[in-house]
């Protein structure tokens, strides 16, 4: 059975999120602090982790960073802060997504279910390549020529989707639906923030495969000599 860990010092919030997930038979464990969650994760890893940012003890940012050093588990952060620096810190710590309070517990539960569904449907053998960029679904690896590109789960799925549609413009709404499982009316900056991280990682291996912005629409994976 798939398992989700949720850490939030607000009992009402964590219980409400858990109720939506348990209705679909998903096993959920709840924690008052991120430190408790981390200790439990080291004993028995979960399939998805949800972390409040501001909790007693270590912050969600610190716990996310500790988890990311050990695992590529999808991490969703919850926070009452929505400044650019907070978003940057969260994604730099390795978070895959970011919900700003107050948020819809239903939409969060749908996001978690979309992540779990995607994990179950992953192609175990599929490999894609394009001008020296190679992605392997079996190994969850990305390589540009001989250089490994370390990606989070969401970064991998986004790059994989763009690679499957290489040279084709893909809308932000389509990315939200296919990669994150969101409906197009959800307001989120997660797409742009993930694209920024992917571009930085591609530049880090001097890739000539780049992600272009299609202004007013979305993005396109292409090759620049």
N, C-alpha and C positions, 0 to 999 in steps of 0.2 A: 504493500500500500504506500502511496506517495505521502510525504510528510512535509508540513509547513511549520516553521518556527516563527513566533511573533513576540517581539519585545517592545513593551510600551508601559510606562509607569501609570498610565490611566487605565484602570481595570475595565471601565465601560467600553473604551475603544477596542481593546484587545479582545474582549468577550464578544463584541458586536461583529468584528471581522471574522472571528472564529465561527460564529453561528452560521454565517453565510457559507463558509467553506465546508463545515461539517454536514450541512444539508445535502451536499453532493458526495458524502462519504470520504472526504479528505481528512486524514489524521492531522490534528493540530496540537502543538504544545505551546503554552504561553509562559512568558517570563516578565518579571517586573523590571529587570535590568538587562542591559546588553552583556554584561559580564557573565550573568547566569546562562544566557543563551550561548555564549561562546564556549563555556565549559561543557555544556550539553552537546554542542556541535562536535567538539573534539572527541566525545564518546561515541556519538551516533550522528553522522551528518544528515541534514535535511535536504529536500529537493528545492525549496525556496525559503528565503529568509526575509522577514519584514522587521525593520528597525526604526524606532523613534530616534530622533537625533538628540534631543535633550532629555536625558535620564540620569538618575543617581548613579554615581560611579563613572565609568568610561562612557564617552559620548558615542552616539551611533556612528559618527565618522571614524572614530578609533576602532570600534568593533568591526565595521565594514572593512577597514584596511587590514585588520588581523585575519579576518575570514578570507579575504582575497589572496593573502600570501599562502594560504593553505588549500584553497578550493576555488573553482570557477562557478560555485553555486550562484544562481540569480539572487540579487540583493535589491530590495526596494526600501528606500528611506522615507520616513514620515517626519515632517517638520512644520513648525509654525513660522519659520523664517523663509523668505523667498527672495533674498537679495542675490545679485549675480555672484558674489563671493561665496555664498552658501551653496549655490548650485555647483560652482566650480569645485569647491572642497568636497562635496558629496561625490561627484563623478570621478574626481581625482583619487578618492579613496577606494574606488572600484564599484560604486553603485551602478545598477542597470537602469534604475528608474527612480523617480522622485515625486512624491505626493505632498502637496502643501495643505496644511490644515487651515480651515475645515475642509474635509474631503468627503466624497461619497463612499461609504463602506461597500456598497454594492459594486461600484465601478472598480474599487481596489480588488474585491474578490473576483470579479470578472477578469481583471488583469492577471491575477495569480493563476486562475484556471486556464487562461490562454497560454501562459508559460508552461504549465504542466502538460497541456495538450500538445504543445509544440515538441516538448521533450520526448513524449511517447511516439510521436510521428516522425522523428528524425530518421533520415535515410542513413543506414549503417554503413553503406559502401560508396555513396556518391562522392565523386571528385570533380572539381571544376578547375579550369585553367584559362588564363588570358594574359598574353604577353609577359610571361614569367611569373605571374601571380597564380599560386596554386592553393586551393582550399580542399580539405578532406573532411567530410562529415564523419567518417569513421573515427578519425583521430582527433577531430575538432581542432585541426591545425591550419595555420595560414603561413605560407612561405612565399617570399619574393626572391626569385633565383635561389641563392643559398642562405638567405637571411630569414630567420623565424620572426613572425609578428605575433606578439602575445596579445590575445583578444579576450574580452569578457564574452559570456554567452550571447548577450544582446548585440555586441559589436560584430561577433561572428555571423549571427543570423542576418544582420543588416547588410554586411558586405556580401554574404552569400546571395541574398535576394538581388542586390545590385548586379552581381556577377552573372546571375541567371538571366538578367535583363540587360546585359552590357550593350552600350551604345544606344540605349533606349531611355528616354526621359521617364522617370517614375515620380508620381506626385507624392506630396507629404501625406495626404490622406491615405493613399495606398500603402505607404510604409507603415503608418500607424496601425492600419487594419491587419496587414500581413505579418509584421514583425512583432508588434506589441499587443495586437488583439483589441485595439481601441476602435470605437466608432468614430467617424470623421468629425463629429461635433464636439469631441473632447478637446479642450484647450490645453495644450502641453508643449513645452519647449524641448522635450526629450529627444525628438528627431534631430533638431539642429545641433543640440549638444553632443549627441552620439556621432553625428557626421564630423563635427570638429575634432573629436578624439580620433576617429578613424583617419582623417586627413593627416593629423600629427604623426600617427604611427606609420602611415605610408611614407611620409617625408623622412621619417627616421631610418628607413631602409633604402632611401633614395629611389623610391618607386617612380616609374614613368606611367604607371597606371594611377589615374587620379579620379577624384569625385568632383565633377563640375556642378555648379549651381545653375539650375534652369530658373531664371528669375520669375517670380510670381507663380511658380508651379511646383518645382521639386528639385530632383538631382539626377545625375547621369554618370555612370562609370565609363570612362573612356581612356584612351592611350595618348600620351603626349611625348613625342620624340625629343 
